[in-house]
Amino acid sequence: MKGWLALAMVAGVLLSPLMAVGQEVVAAEAAANKAPAISVEGFTVNNTWMMVATFLVFIMHLGFATVETGLTRAKNSVNILFKNTLIPAIGLLTYALVGFNLMYPGFNPNGGGEWFGFAGFGLSLPEGGGTSAYNVGYTYWTDFLFQGMFAATAATIVSGAVCERIKLHSFLIFSTIYVALIYPWVGSWKWGYGWLHDLGFHDFAGSTLVHSVGGWGALAGAILVGPRLGKYVNGKIKPIMGHSLPLVVIGVFLLWLGWFGFNGGSVLSADPALVSYVLVTTSLAASAGVVGAMLTSWMVQKKPDLSMVLNGCLAGLVGITAGADVVSVPAAVLIGAIAGVLVVLSVLFFDKIRIDDPVGAISVHLMCGIWGTLAAGIWGAGKSLGVQALGVLAYGVTCFVAALGIFGVLKATLGLRVTREEEIGGLDVGEHGMEAYPDFQGFLTK
């Protein structure tokens, strides 16, 4: 009883911002008030911040790699690291070839209801693309690189949900198609001034456009590839422990650090008021997610689970990403706390229905991405919950069906799953002929 009282007191202190009066920041006003011209110094500062934000988003790929590696078995470490090295490379190359011009096809910013457009293959510097004539916040090249870092993230999310049993070449083919065509196409509906943008759908930095898009792909993949051997036996759930929680902790903190660029860079300039505000709401939501997951895990599982707490941090970050610019400080804390509760319950739910997700990617990115998008409609200044729900539905149907189709074709042709022998022996040996920890070879192959 005393322990729970102490926990309640800690939670009360950490969540006390809910009792404060928050100041709502409306991104639309900030965008509308941008001056048509900017000094060379101001443009340089803006573009420099956008490049720093790009570097921060890039480091998130290392965070994803270490989280996924740590939450899985040592015998699959090379395979996971290999995929997480290829994904950003594939993402950037395909985004340069087709993705950027598919996501930003030149739709009319004043509206038009478009749902598909394509501005051509490759990159081509437009007139004034290296100056503030292109945008007061960044050059054409900075625009491409920042958005390209986002593109690769969607495929990274899928990797975690299907790891330890999917064929390498099948996953890489899926990732190439999904990140080259599906992600930028649906992204154009909002960020490219498409039909959802016209309706007022709000997704500041990608709770839906990045995280749920990846989450729907992860769900489709996990369903079609099936659970790992030994996960569900005789109607019982058998825990399969990851081999390195220290790696997971490192990865989560790298992701939290990178999120300052992910959300802070999505201001698309170095606007001091809005950038600093977004960083505050982002940090508070992450912190509340940690506390929410801790309390929920402790109550439901009877012991405080570190992996759940770490996923609670990511859940809070995903949850706030849609509305970090338009919700109040108290709302940001509440959004993060609910995301922390939701991710724990979601992980347990998917286990119960026998959908095996080794790292909790579906729970973190899909479920909390949906929550964060809806939350922006509940607490976001001037936003519509109905339009937010419509956006969630549109992205869900399109991405899930597309991912099912791609994975389904691969399953019927090349196959999705490695052999039983390869899965038992480890994908490191089966797919790569090497191991991450060769000094423990005899132990790892058992």
N, C-alpha and C positions, 0 to 999 in steps of 0.2 A: 504493500500500500504506500509506504514511504517512497519507494522507487518511482511509482507512477505519479505521486505528488510532485516529486522533483522534476520528472520529465515534463509534467504539465506546466510547472513554473518556468522551465527553460523554454518550452514552446511559446509560452505567453510573452516572454521577453523578446524572443526572436521574431514573433509574428505581430508585435505591438504596433508596427507601422500601419496596421489595418485600422487603428483607432485615430490615426492622424488624418488631417485634411490634406488631400493630394491635389496638386495642380495638374490639370489635363493639358497635354500638348497636342495640338492638331497639326499633323504633317502637311495637310493640304494648304493651310495658311502659310506655312514656311515656304512651300513650293511657290505659292502664288505671289509671295512678296520678294522673290529673288529678283535682284536688279538685272536688267537686260545687259548691262555691261559690268566688267569687273577689272580691277587693276591687274597688272602683270604679277605683282607680288601676291595678291589675293588668289589669283588663279594658280600660281605655283604652290601656295600653301594647300589649297583644295586638292590639287592633283597629287601632291606628296602624301597627304593623309590617305587618299584613295589607294595609292600604291602600298603604303604601310598596311592598310586593311587587307589588301590582296595577299601580302606576305602572311598575315595572321590566319586568313582562311586557308592558305596553302598548308600551314603547319597542322591544321586540323586533320589532314590525311594521315600524318604520323600518329595523331591521337586515335583515329579510327583503327589504324593498324595495331597499335599496342592494346587497345581495349579488346578487340576481336581475338588477338593472339592470346592474351592473358585469360580470357573467359573460356578458352577451348583447350584441348589436350595437346601436350607437347609434341606428339607425333604428327600433328598437322600444322606446325608453326611455319615451316617454309612455304607451304601451300598458301596459307593466309597472307603472309608477308608478300609473296609473289603477286597475288591478286591485288593487294592494296598498293603495290608499286605500279602495276600496269594500269589500274583504273584512272588515276589522274593523267597519265600519259595518253590513254585512249580518249579521255574526256576532252583534253585540250586540243588534240589533233582533229577529232570529229567536230568540235565546236568551231574550230577555224575553218573546216571544210564546208559544213552546212549549218551547224547549230546556231551560230550567232545571227546569221541572216534569216534563219527560220524563226528564231525567237523574237527578233526585232526586224520585221519585214517592211517597215515603213508605213504601218497603219496610221491613219489620221489621228493625231492626239486629241482632236476635238470630237471624235466619235464616228461611228459608222457601223458598229456591230459585227466587225469581221471576225471570222473564226479560223481562217487559214491564209497564210501568205508566205512568200519566199523571195528574198531580195537577191538571190544568186549565189553561186559557189565562191568560196574563198574570201580572203580579206582584201579590202581595197580602201586605202586612205581617202576619205572624201575631202573636198575642198575645205580648208580650214580645220581639218580633223585634228591637227596638233595644237590648236589654239582654243581660246574660250569661245570662239565662234561655233565650235561643235557643241560644247556644253560648259557652263561656268564652273563645273565641278571637276572635270576630267577631260583628258584627250580621248580620241578614238581608240588608241592602243590600250590605254588604261581601262577603258570601258570593256573592251574585249577580254582582257586578262582577268579582271575582277569577276565578270560574269562567267567566264570559263571555269574558274575555281568552283563556283557553285554547281556547274553542270556535272562535274565528276562526283560530287557528293551523293547524288541520287543513286548512282550505281554502287557506291561504297556501302550504303545502307542495305542494299540487297545482299551483298556479300556475307554479312554477318548471319542472316537468317537461314542461309542454305549451306553454311560452311560444314566441313568435316565429312561431307558425303557427295558433293556435286563434282562432276567432271570439269576439269579446268577449261578445256576448250569450249565446252558448252556454255559455261559461265561467261567467258570472255566474249563469245559471239552475242549472247544476250545483252551484256553490258554495252557493247558497241552499238547495237541497234537501239536499245532503250535510251542511251544518253545522246545519241546522234539525232534521233528522230522524235521519239515520244516526249522526252523532257522539254526540249525547246518548243515543240509545237504547242503543247498545252500551256507552257509558260507564256507564250505570245498572247494568250487570252486575257492575261492581266498585265504583265510587265511590258508587253509589246503593244499596248493600247488596243487590245481586242475586245470581244463582246462582253466579257466579265468586267473589264475595266469600265466600260460604258455604263454598266449597271451599278457601279459603285462598290464592287467587291474589294475588300482590303486585305492584303497580305504583305506587310511591310518588308520582311526579309525572308519569307519562305516557309512558314509552318506547314502550308499546303503545297506551294509550288516546288519546294525542294524536299521537305521531310515526308509529307504524305505521299508525294509522287514516288519517292523511294520506298516508302512503307507499303504501298499497294503492290509494287513489284516484289517486295520481300514476302508478302503474304501469299501471292500467287506462286512464287518459287517454293516456299516451304510446303505448301499443299501438294504440289506436283512431285517434288523430289522425295517427299515422305520423311518420317522421323529417322534419327540415327539408330543403329542396331543397339538393342539393350535399353533404349530409353523408356519404352512402355512394354512391360512384361506381365502377362497374366492379369491384365486390368489394373496394374499398379504403375505408378510413376517412379522411375529409378533416376535419382539425381546423377548427372554426369558432370563432375567438378572440373572447372578450369584449372590450368596448371600454374598460374602466376597472378595472384591478386595484386602484388606490387606493380606489375605491368599495367593492370587495369587502372589503378590509382593514377599512375603517370599519364596514361592516356586520357582519363577524364579531366585532369587538370590542364593538359594540352588543349583539349577541346574547349574547356571553359575559357582559356586564354584566347583561343582562336575565335570564339564567339564575339569577343569585343570587336574584331574586324568584321565578322559575319553580320552582326546587327549594326555596329557603329558605322561601318562602311556603307551600309544600305541607306544612310542619310544622303549619300551621293555628293557630299561636299564636306568641308571642315567646319560647318556651321557650329560654333562653340556651344550654343544653348541646346540645340537639338541633339548633337552627338553626345554631350555629357549626360543629357537626360536619358537617352537610350541606353547608355552604359549603366546608369543607375537602375533602371527598371530591369535590365538584363541580369545584373548581379543579384538583385533582391529576389527575383523569380528563381534563379538557380539555388540560392540559399534556402528559400522556402521549400523548394523541391526536395532538398536534402533532408530538411526537418520533417516534411510531410511523409516521405518514404521511410524515414527512421521510425517514426511513431506507428505507421501502419504495419511495417514489417514486424516490429516488436509485439504489437498486439495480435496480429494474425498468425505469425510463425512462432511466437513465444520467445524468440531470440532475435537480437538486432543483426540483420544480415547486411554485411558490407557491400556485396554486389548489388543489392536492392537500393541501398543508400546512394551508391555511385550512379546507378541508373536514374535515381530520383533527381540528381543534379542535372543530368542530361534531359530528363523529362521537363524540368522547370525551364531549361533553356529553350527547348523546342516549343513549349507552350507559350512563352512570351514573344517568340520570334514574329508572329503575325501582327501583334499590336503594341510592340515596344515603344512606338512613337506616339500612340494615341490614347493609351490607358493611364490612369492615375497611379501614383506610387502604391497606395493601398490595394488597388486592383491588381497591380503587378505581383505583389506578395501573395494575394489570394489565388491568382492564376497559377503561380508556381507551386503553392502548397497543394492545390487540388491535383495538379499534374503529378506531384510526388505520391499522392494517395493512389491516383489512377494507375500509375505504372506498376505498382506492386500488385494490385488486384488484377490488372491485365495480364501480367506474366503468369499468375496462378490460373487465370481463366484459360489462356491458350494451352497451358499444360493439361488442364482438365479435359479439353476437347481434342487432345492429341495432336496439336500442331506444334512441332518441335522447332523452337527458335533459340539456338544456343546462347545468344548474347542479348536477347530481349529487344531486338531491333524493331520488331513489329509494334511492341508495346510502347517503346520510347518514341519512335518517329511517326508511326501511323496514328495510334490512338491519341497521343499527346499533341500531334500535329492537328488532328481534327478538333481536339479540345481547344487548343490555342486559337484556331481560326474562328470557332464559334464564340470564344471569349472576347475576341476583338469586336464582335457584333453586340455583345452584352454590355461591355464597359467602354468600348471605344467611342470617343466623341463623334457624333454624327454618323455612326455606322449602323447598318441594318442587319439584324440577326437573320432575317429571311434571306437576304442576298448572300450572306456568309454561308448559310446552310445550302443554298443553291450551288455555290461554288464548290463546297465539299462534295456534294453529290455528283456534279459534273466531272470533277477530277477523279473521284472514286470510280465511277462507272468506266470512264475512258481508260484510265491507267490500269485498272485491274483486268479489264477485258484484253487490253493490249498485251500486258505481261503474260496473262494466261495463254494468249495466242502464240507469243514468241516462245515461251517455255514449252508449250504443247507441241509445236512443230519440232523443236529440238529434241524433245523426248521421243517423238515418233521416228526421228531420223537418226541423229547421232547418239541419242540416249542422254539422260541427265545424271544418272547415278553411277558411281564407281562400283566395281565388283565387291562382293562380300569380303574377299581376301584383302583387297586394297584398303577397304574401310577399317578392317581389324588391324592390319599392319601399319596403317597410317598413310595419309596422302603424300607425306614428304617422300617416302620411299617409293610408293606406287606411282605418283605423278612426276616426281622430280629426280628420284634416285639419289637423294641426299637427306640429311637430317639437320635440324637446327642445333641439336645438342648431341654431337657425335660421341662424346665421352660416355654417354649413357645409352649407347646403342642397344645393348642387350636388354636393358630395362624397358626402353621405349617401345620395342617391338612386341612386348608381351601383351 
